Amino acid sequence: MNKVNLSDKIFSTISKAGKELNYPVYVVGGYVRDQLLGRNKQDKDIDFVCVGSGIKFAKKTASLLSNKIKVTVFKNYGTAMFKYDGVEYEFVGARKESYQRNSRNPIVEEGTLQDDQNRRDFTINALAISLNEETFGEIVDSFGGILDLEYKLIKTPLNPDITFSDDPLRMLRAVRFACQLNFSIDEKTLEAITRNSSRIEIISQERITTEINKIILSKKPSIGFKLLEKTKLLPIIFPELENLKGVDIRNGQGHKDNFYHTLEVLDNISRNTSNLWLRWAAILHDIAKPKTKRFEAKVGWTFHGHEVVGARMVKPIFKKFKLPLSAEMRFVEKLVRLHLRPIPLSRDEISDSAIRRLIFDAGEDIDSLMILCEADITSKNKEKVKKYLKNFEFVREKIVEIEEKDSIRNFQPPISGEYIMEVFNLKPCREIGTIKNQIKEAILEGEIKNDYEEAKLLMYKLGKDLGLQKAQ
């Protein structure tokens, strides 16, 4: 293939803008790659390069499209962008770059299209499509990017050691593209990532987290995390996950490798949800196993309390990754803390009381918790997996049944503390909490319904037992 059919209005308009400015113009980057791969995705951004001023190029294109378009200019970088019909278009003048050792911010000079392609991270991203009148739609491929697309290969255009030393974020991008596209990383490129892995330390946490989240949101995230581990990047950027790796054996007894188990859980959950935070819960569900690992002669290896310790580890990890410390973090904390709770219910005879307590503790996140627990079944024994999934399905049915009957998911105590104070003429005191808690326990145990009248009768009885007098 040496030509691409570009029918969208934006391309003919840009071609016209280039002609009027006497600039050679091209569409570059991910759009070109995805067109050649036949990836049917909605483009949110498209990049263009010209041999000339990127700012003038953007303004000229915008004026030809509509007089209402606002162009945002980044003068220091010689770039500009605007939004049109829901798509973000970015314009840059062709440039060449040089780097200093301790910074990923390049020294930029004007350059040719060849210079601009030289600075691209990978051959598959160094492809361009001409928007010039005489060669409109023709592919410019200086580094064999089309062949690398065919062979599904991630490879740098120039010396990979220079590429990664100049901009170490490209190492994470290599892993991310391999994961998203299900490509392999060229052997020399992979070796260069390993040699330069320590350079990742000069990259800001925000940029690292962006790439990690993209890996997590890919179709099969384990590909990315295995590559991070293989290239020695993982212990630098996510040591808590690296620490899960390995198997200890004592008295002939070993435990599973919790790193690979976690990646299997992550892949399992990714088949059923694209929720980033539910996928983070899968990554962190066993994160405290190294801290809680003990060998007991009678039972072998144990990880008692790893769900509690793990929930406490969520906040420091979120802080380090600069992830939101609000509802998203609390959601992950809750799922890590509760991820063992449904397992005994799937093995034993299920009591309504146990289901009520699970619904009460999980609240609106009960469905997410069940998705995590089902993903956590990673036995190689297919019959065993089938049995557990069937048992979990029964737990789900019981959750629906109990919820319809008792409305526990959004549990609000039928009797408020204020009402108890009013009935017994009390000021704030311990007895109020005692009565409220015992009413809650009675509802969860099924001794009374989640009902105002039944709760009120119990309140009178509990008050009497505590020696409280009803107000006159």
C-alpha positions as CSV (number, residue, x, y, z in Angstrom):
1,M,0.0,0.0,0.0
2,N,1.5,3.4,-1.0
3,K,-1.7,5.5,-1.0
4,V,-4.5,6.2,1.5
5,N,-8.0,7.5,0.6
6,L,-8.6,10.7,2.6
7,S,-12.2,11.8,1.9
8,D,-12.8,13.9,5.1
9,K,-13.2,17.6,4.5
10,I,-10.4,18.5,6.9
11,F,-7.8,16.9,4.7
12,S,-8.8,18.8,1.5
13,T,-9.0,22.1,3.6
14,I,-5.5,21.5,5.0
15,S,-4.2,20.8,1.5
16,K,-5.6,24.1,0.4
17,A,-4.1,25.9,3.4
18,G,-0.7,24.4,2.6
19,K,-0.9,25.5,-1.0
20,E,-1.9,29.1,-0.1
21,L,1.1,29.3,2.4
22,N,3.4,27.4,0.0
23,Y,4.1,24.9,2.8
24,P,4.5,21.1,2.2
25,V,1.9,19.6,4.6
26,Y,1.4,16.0,6.0
27,V,-0.8,14.1,8.4
28,V,1.4,12.2,10.8
29,G,1.4,10.0,14.0
30,G,-1.2,7.7,15.4
31,Y,-3.9,8.6,12.8
32,V,-1.7,7.3,10.0
33,R,-0.8,4.1,11.9
34,D,-4.4,3.3,12.8
35,Q,-5.6,3.9,9.2
36,L,-3.0,1.4,7.9
37,L,-4.0,-1.1,10.7
38,G,-7.6,-0.7,9.9
39,R,-8.4,0.2,13.5
40,N,-12.0,1.3,13.5
41,K,-11.9,3.8,16.3
42,Q,-13.3,7.3,16.7
43,D,-10.5,9.8,16.2
44,K,-10.3,12.3,19.1
45,D,-7.1,14.0,17.8
46,I,-5.1,14.2,14.6
47,D,-1.6,15.6,14.1
48,F,-0.3,17.6,11.1
49,V,3.1,18.8,10.3
50,C,4.3,21.4,7.8
51,V,7.6,22.6,6.6
52,G,7.1,26.1,7.8
53,S,5.3,27.7,10.8
54,G,2.9,25.4,12.6
55,I,1.1,28.4,14.1
56,K,0.5,30.1,10.7
57,F,-0.6,26.7,9.3
58,A,-3.2,26.2,12.1
59,K,-4.6,29.8,11.8
60,K,-4.9,29.5,8.0
61,T,-6.7,26.1,8.2
62,A,-9.1,27.4,10.9
63,S,-10.0,30.5,8.8
64,L,-10.8,28.3,5.8
65,L,-13.1,26.0,7.9
66,S,-15.0,28.6,10.0
67,N,-14.5,32.1,11.3
68,K,-15.8,30.9,14.7
69,I,-12.9,28.5,15.5
70,K,-10.6,29.6,18.3
71,V,-7.0,28.6,17.8
72,T,-4.8,27.9,20.9
73,V,-1.2,28.8,20.3
74,F,1.8,27.3,22.2
75,K,4.4,29.8,21.1
76,N,7.4,28.3,23.0
77,Y,6.9,25.0,21.2
78,G,5.9,26.5,17.8
79,T,2.6,24.5,17.9
80,A,-1.1,25.3,17.7
81,M,-4.4,23.5,18.0
82,F,-8.1,23.8,17.6
83,K,-11.2,21.7,18.0
84,Y,-13.6,21.2,15.1
85,D,-16.6,18.9,15.0
86,G,-15.5,17.2,18.3
87,V,-12.0,16.4,17.0
88,E,-8.8,18.1,18.3
89,Y,-6.4,19.0,15.5
90,E,-2.8,19.8,16.3
91,F,-0.3,21.6,14.0
92,V,3.4,21.8,14.2
93,G,6.2,22.9,12.0
94,A,8.8,20.3,11.0
95,R,11.6,20.4,13.5
96,K,14.7,18.6,14.8
97,E,15.5,18.1,18.4
98,S,18.5,17.6,20.7
99,Y,18.5,16.7,24.3
100,Q,20.5,17.4,27.5
101,R,21.3,14.4,29.7
102,N,19.1,15.4,32.7
103,S,16.0,16.7,30.9
104,R,13.4,15.3,28.6
105,N,12.7,18.9,27.3
106,P,14.4,19.2,23.9
107,I,16.3,22.0,22.3
108,V,14.1,22.6,19.2
109,E,15.2,23.9,15.8
110,E,13.3,24.2,12.5
111,G,13.9,21.3,10.2
112,T,12.8,19.2,7.2
113,L,10.1,16.5,7.1
114,Q,13.0,14.0,7.4
115,D,14.2,15.7,10.6
116,D,10.7,15.5,11.9
117,Q,10.4,11.8,11.2
118,N,13.8,11.2,12.8
119,R,12.5,12.5,16.1
120,R,9.5,10.1,16.2
121,D,9.5,7.4,18.8
122,F,8.8,4.3,16.7
123,T,8.9,3.4,13.0
124,I,5.1,2.8,13.1
125,N,4.6,6.3,14.3
126,A,7.1,7.9,11.8
127,L,4.8,7.3,8.9
128,A,3.2,10.3,7.2
129,I,0.6,10.9,4.5
130,S,1.1,13.7,2.0
131,L,-1.6,16.3,1.8
132,N,0.2,18.2,-1.1
133,E,-1.8,18.6,-4.3
134,E,0.6,16.6,-6.5
135,T,1.1,13.7,-4.1
136,F,-2.2,13.8,-2.1
137,G,-2.7,10.6,-0.1
138,E,0.7,9.1,-0.8
139,I,2.5,7.5,2.2
140,V,5.9,8.7,3.2
141,D,7.8,5.8,5.0
142,S,11.4,6.6,5.7
143,F,12.1,3.8,8.2
144,G,10.1,0.7,7.0
145,G,7.2,1.4,9.3
146,I,4.7,-0.3,6.9
147,L,6.8,-3.5,7.1
148,D,6.9,-3.3,10.9
149,L,3.1,-2.9,11.0
150,E,2.9,-6.1,8.9
151,Y,5.3,-7.9,11.2
152,K,3.6,-6.4,14.3
153,L,6.9,-5.0,15.6
154,I,7.7,-2.0,17.8
155,K,11.1,-0.6,16.7
156,T,12.8,2.8,17.0
157,P,13.7,4.7,13.8
158,L,17.2,5.5,15.0
159,N,19.6,4.0,17.6
160,P,17.3,2.9,20.5
161,D,19.8,3.9,23.2
162,I,19.7,7.5,22.0
163,T,16.0,7.4,21.5
164,F,15.3,6.2,25.1
165,S,18.0,8.2,26.7
166,D,16.8,11.4,25.0
167,D,13.2,10.8,26.1
168,P,12.8,7.9,28.6
169,L,9.0,8.1,28.5
170,R,9.3,6.4,25.1
171,M,10.3,3.2,27.0
172,L,6.8,3.2,28.6
173,R,5.2,4.1,25.3
174,A,6.9,1.1,23.7
175,V,5.4,-1.2,26.3
176,R,2.0,0.5,26.0
177,F,1.9,0.2,22.2
178,A,3.0,-3.5,22.4
179,C,0.1,-4.0,24.9
180,Q,-2.6,-2.1,23.1
181,L,-1.7,-3.4,19.6
182,N,-0.6,-6.9,20.7
183,F,2.7,-6.3,19.0
184,S,6.2,-7.5,19.9
185,I,9.1,-5.2,20.8
186,D,12.1,-5.6,18.5
187,E,14.9,-7.5,20.4
188,K,17.4,-4.6,20.1
189,T,14.8,-2.1,21.2
190,L,13.9,-4.3,24.2
191,E,17.5,-4.7,25.2
192,A,17.9,-0.9,25.0
193,I,14.9,-0.4,27.3
194,T,16.5,-2.7,29.9
195,R,19.8,-0.8,29.6
196,N,18.2,2.6,30.0
197,S,15.5,1.6,32.5
198,S,16.9,3.8,35.3
199,R,16.5,6.9,33.0
200,I,12.7,6.7,33.7
201,E,13.4,8.4,37.1
202,I,13.7,11.8,35.3
203,I,10.1,11.5,34.0
204,S,7.3,13.2,36.0
205,Q,4.9,10.9,37.9
206,E,1.9,12.3,36.0
207,R,3.3,11.1,32.7
208,I,4.2,7.7,34.0
209,T,0.7,7.3,35.5
210,T,-0.9,8.2,32.2
211,E,1.0,5.4,30.4
212,I,0.3,2.9,33.2
213,N,-3.4,3.7,33.1
214,K,-3.4,3.1,29.3
215,I,-1.7,-0.2,29.8
216,I,-4.3,-1.1,32.5
217,L,-7.1,-0.2,30.1
218,S,-5.8,-2.3,27.2
219,K,-7.5,-5.5,26.2
220,K,-4.9,-7.7,27.8
221,P,-3.0,-5.7,30.4
222,S,-0.8,-8.6,31.5
223,I,1.3,-8.2,28.3
224,G,2.3,-4.7,29.4
225,F,3.1,-5.6,33.0
226,K,5.2,-8.7,32.0
227,L,7.2,-6.4,29.7
228,L,7.7,-3.8,32.5
229,E,9.0,-6.6,34.7
230,K,11.2,-8.1,32.0
231,T,12.8,-4.7,31.2
232,K,13.5,-3.8,34.9
233,L,11.1,-0.8,34.7
234,L,8.5,-2.3,37.1
235,P,10.7,-2.3,40.3
236,I,11.4,1.4,39.7
237,I,7.8,2.6,39.0
238,F,5.8,0.0,40.9
239,P,7.9,-1.9,43.4
240,E,4.8,-3.0,45.4
241,L,3.7,-5.1,42.4
242,E,7.2,-6.3,41.7
243,N,7.4,-7.6,45.3
244,L,4.6,-10.0,44.6
245,K,6.9,-12.0,42.3
246,G,8.4,-15.3,43.4
247,V,7.6,-18.5,45.2
248,D,9.0,-19.6,48.6
249,I,9.3,-23.3,49.4
250,R,9.6,-24.7,52.9
251,N,9.2,-28.3,54.0
252,G,8.3,-29.1,50.4
253,Q,5.4,-26.7,50.4
254,G,5.2,-23.7,48.1
255,H,2.6,-21.0,47.4
256,K,1.5,-19.6,44.0
257,D,3.4,-16.7,42.4
258,N,1.2,-13.8,43.4
259,F,2.6,-11.6,40.7
260,Y,1.4,-13.8,37.9
261,H,-1.8,-14.6,39.7
262,T,-2.5,-10.9,40.0
263,L,-2.0,-10.4,36.2
264,E,-4.3,-13.3,35.5
265,V,-7.0,-11.7,37.7
266,L,-6.4,-8.4,35.9
267,D,-6.9,-10.1,32.5
268,N,-10.0,-11.9,33.8
269,I,-11.6,-8.8,35.0
270,S,-10.7,-6.9,31.9
271,R,-12.9,-9.2,29.9
272,N,-15.9,-8.1,31.9
273,T,-15.3,-4.4,32.6
274,S,-13.5,-1.3,31.2
275,N,-13.8,0.4,34.6
276,L,-10.3,1.7,35.4
277,W,-10.8,1.6,39.1
278,L,-12.2,-1.9,39.1
279,R,-9.1,-2.9,37.2
280,W,-7.0,-1.1,39.8
281,A,-8.8,-3.1,42.5
282,A,-7.7,-6.3,40.7
283,I,-4.1,-5.1,40.6
284,L,-4.1,-4.3,44.4
285,H,-6.4,-7.0,45.8
286,D,-3.4,-9.2,46.9
287,I,-0.8,-6.3,47.2
288,A,-0.2,-7.0,50.9
289,K,0.6,-10.7,50.6
290,P,4.4,-10.1,50.9
291,K,3.9,-8.2,54.1
292,T,1.5,-10.8,55.6
293,K,3.2,-14.0,54.4
294,R,3.9,-16.6,57.2
295,F,4.7,-20.3,57.2
296,E,2.8,-22.4,59.7
297,A,3.9,-26.0,60.2
298,K,0.4,-27.4,60.3
299,V,-1.2,-25.4,57.5
300,G,1.7,-24.2,55.3
301,W,1.9,-20.7,53.9
302,T,-0.7,-18.2,55.1
303,F,-1.5,-14.5,54.3
304,H,-3.8,-13.7,57.2
305,G,-5.2,-10.2,57.1
306,H,-3.7,-9.4,53.7
307,E,-7.1,-7.8,52.7
308,V,-7.0,-5.4,55.7
309,V,-3.3,-4.5,55.3
310,G,-3.8,-4.2,51.5
311,A,-6.7,-1.8,51.9
312,R,-4.4,0.4,54.0
313,M,-1.8,0.3,51.3
314,V,-4.2,1.7,48.7
315,K,-3.9,5.3,49.7
316,P,-0.1,5.6,49.7
317,I,0.0,3.9,46.3
318,F,-2.7,6.2,44.9
319,K,-0.7,9.2,46.4
320,K,2.5,8.0,44.7
321,F,0.8,7.6,41.4
322,K,-1.0,10.9,41.8
323,L,-4.4,9.2,41.3
324,P,-7.5,10.8,42.8
325,L,-7.8,10.4,46.6
326,S,-11.5,10.7,46.6
327,A,-14.4,8.4,45.6
328,E,-12.2,6.4,43.2
329,M,-9.7,5.6,46.0
330,R,-12.4,4.7,48.5
331,F,-13.9,2.4,46.0
332,V,-10.6,0.5,45.5
333,E,-10.0,0.4,49.3
334,K,-13.4,-1.1,49.9
335,L,-13.0,-3.8,47.2
336,V,-9.5,-4.8,48.4
337,R,-10.8,-5.0,52.0
338,L,-13.9,-7.1,51.1
339,H,-12.5,-9.3,48.3
340,L,-12.4,-12.4,50.5
341,R,-15.8,-12.0,51.9
342,P,-17.9,-13.7,49.2
343,I,-15.6,-16.7,49.0
344,P,-16.8,-18.6,52.1
345,L,-20.4,-17.9,51.0
346,S,-19.7,-19.7,47.7
347,R,-18.4,-22.8,49.5
348,D,-20.7,-23.2,52.5
349,E,-24.5,-23.2,53.0
350,I,-25.4,-19.6,52.7
351,S,-27.4,-17.9,55.5
352,D,-29.6,-14.9,54.8
353,S,-27.7,-13.1,57.6
354,A,-24.3,-13.5,55.9
355,I,-25.8,-12.2,52.7
356,R,-27.4,-9.2,54.4
357,R,-24.0,-8.3,56.0
358,L,-22.2,-8.6,52.7
359,I,-24.8,-6.3,51.0
360,F,-24.6,-3.9,54.0
361,D,-20.8,-3.6,53.9
362,A,-20.5,-3.5,50.1
363,G,-23.5,-1.2,49.5
364,E,-23.7,0.1,45.9
365,D,-20.4,-1.7,45.1
366,I,-21.7,-5.2,45.6
367,D,-21.9,-6.0,41.9
368,S,-18.3,-4.7,41.4
369,L,-17.2,-6.8,44.3
370,M,-18.7,-9.9,42.8
371,I,-17.0,-9.2,39.4
372,L,-13.6,-9.0,41.2
373,C,-14.2,-12.2,43.2
374,E,-15.2,-14.1,40.0
375,A,-12.0,-12.8,38.3
376,D,-10.0,-14.0,41.3
377,I,-10.7,-17.7,40.4
378,T,-7.5,-18.6,38.6
379,S,-7.2,-22.4,39.1
380,K,-5.8,-24.4,36.1
381,N,-8.4,-27.0,36.9
382,K,-11.3,-26.1,34.6
383,E,-13.8,-28.1,36.5
384,K,-12.9,-26.4,39.7
385,V,-13.3,-22.9,38.1
386,K,-16.6,-24.0,36.7
387,K,-17.8,-25.1,40.1
388,Y,-16.7,-21.9,41.8
389,L,-18.4,-19.7,39.2
390,K,-21.6,-21.7,39.6
391,N,-21.4,-21.2,43.3
392,F,-20.8,-17.5,42.9
393,E,-23.9,-17.4,40.5
394,F,-25.9,-18.8,43.4
395,V,-24.5,-16.1,45.7
396,R,-25.6,-13.5,43.2
397,E,-29.1,-14.9,43.1
398,K,-29.3,-14.8,46.9
399,I,-28.1,-11.2,46.9
400,V,-31.0,-10.2,44.5
401,E,-33.5,-12.2,46.6
402,I,-32.4,-10.7,50.0
403,E,-32.1,-7.2,48.5
404,E,-35.6,-7.3,47.1
405,K,-37.0,-8.5,50.4
406,D,-34.9,-6.4,52.9
407,S,-33.6,-3.3,51.0
408,I,-30.1,-3.5,52.6
409,R,-28.0,-2.1,49.8
410,N,-28.9,1.5,50.6
411,F,-29.4,0.8,54.2
412,Q,-30.6,3.7,56.3
413,P,-31.5,3.0,60.0
414,P,-35.3,3.2,60.3
415,I,-34.8,4.9,63.6
416,S,-32.5,8.0,63.8
417,G,-30.4,9.1,66.8
418,E,-32.5,12.3,67.0
419,Y,-35.7,10.3,67.3
420,I,-34.2,8.1,70.1
421,M,-33.2,11.3,72.0
422,E,-36.6,12.7,71.6
423,V,-38.5,9.6,72.8
424,F,-36.3,9.1,75.9
425,N,-35.6,12.8,76.5
426,L,-31.8,12.2,76.2
427,K,-28.8,14.4,75.4
428,P,-26.0,12.9,73.2
429,C,-24.8,9.7,75.1
430,R,-23.5,6.2,74.6
431,E,-27.0,4.6,75.0
432,I,-28.2,6.2,71.7
433,G,-25.4,4.4,69.8
434,T,-26.1,1.2,71.6
435,I,-29.8,1.2,70.6
436,K,-29.1,2.2,67.0
437,N,-26.4,-0.5,66.7
438,Q,-28.7,-3.2,68.2
439,I,-31.5,-2.3,65.8
440,K,-29.1,-2.5,62.9
441,E,-27.8,-5.9,64.1
442,A,-31.4,-7.2,64.5
443,I,-32.2,-6.2,60.9
444,L,-29.0,-7.8,59.5
445,E,-29.7,-11.0,61.5
446,G,-33.3,-11.1,60.2
447,E,-34.8,-10.8,63.7
448,I,-36.9,-7.9,62.6
449,K,-37.7,-6.5,59.1
450,N,-36.1,-3.3,57.8
451,D,-39.2,-1.5,58.8
452,Y,-40.0,1.6,60.9
453,E,-42.7,0.1,63.1
454,E,-40.8,-3.1,64.0
455,A,-37.7,-1.0,64.7
456,K,-39.7,1.3,66.9
457,L,-41.0,-1.6,69.0
458,L,-37.5,-2.9,69.4
459,M,-36.3,0.6,70.4
460,Y,-38.8,0.7,73.2
461,K,-37.7,-2.7,74.5
462,L,-34.0,-1.8,74.3
463,G,-34.6,1.5,76.1
464,K,-36.5,-0.3,78.8
465,D,-33.6,-2.8,79.2
466,L,-31.2,0.1,79.6
467,G,-33.4,1.7,82.3
468,L,-34.5,4.6,80.1
469,Q,-37.8,6.4,80.6
470,K,-40.0,7.5,77.8
471,A,-40.6,11.3,77.7
472,Q,-44.0,12.4,78.9
